[in-house]
Amino acid sequence: MPSKAIWKELEAAAVKASQRAYAPYSEFQVGAALLTDKGTIIRGCNVENASFGLCLCAERNALTTAIARGNHKFIALAVATPGQDPAPPCGLCLQMLAEFCTDLEILLVSSAGKKERTRLATLLP
């Protein structure tokens, strides 16, 4: 279980990643920060495309970047979304994450400051 300091670092990394999102169609900038078992934090942001099926979610962006860097075990994920309430990862992201970790701890954070802690096993039973 990550310490409070690590959760704060993950949250800050997710918020920073959301500021780099390319979301000209939805204007819904999402950032994700994935903690590897080695203690490394890998960030990702959503990247939209006019062809909606080609969009890449922040969570999958972080996951594929982590895998490309040789990481295959993950401890925690923070996701930063705009709006009043935090938003969970989509089904595609949940399924991709489940391929590598069945019970990942997840922190969801909204730009309004609301936070929710959950687990991958809760979101994708």
Secondary structure, 3 states (H helix, E strand, C coil): CCCHHHHHHHHHHHHHHHCCCECCCCCCCCEEEEEECCCCEEEEECECCCCHHHCECHHHHHHHHHHHCCCCCEEEEEEEECCCCCCCCCHHHHHHHHCCCCCCEEEEEECCCCEEEEEHHHHCC
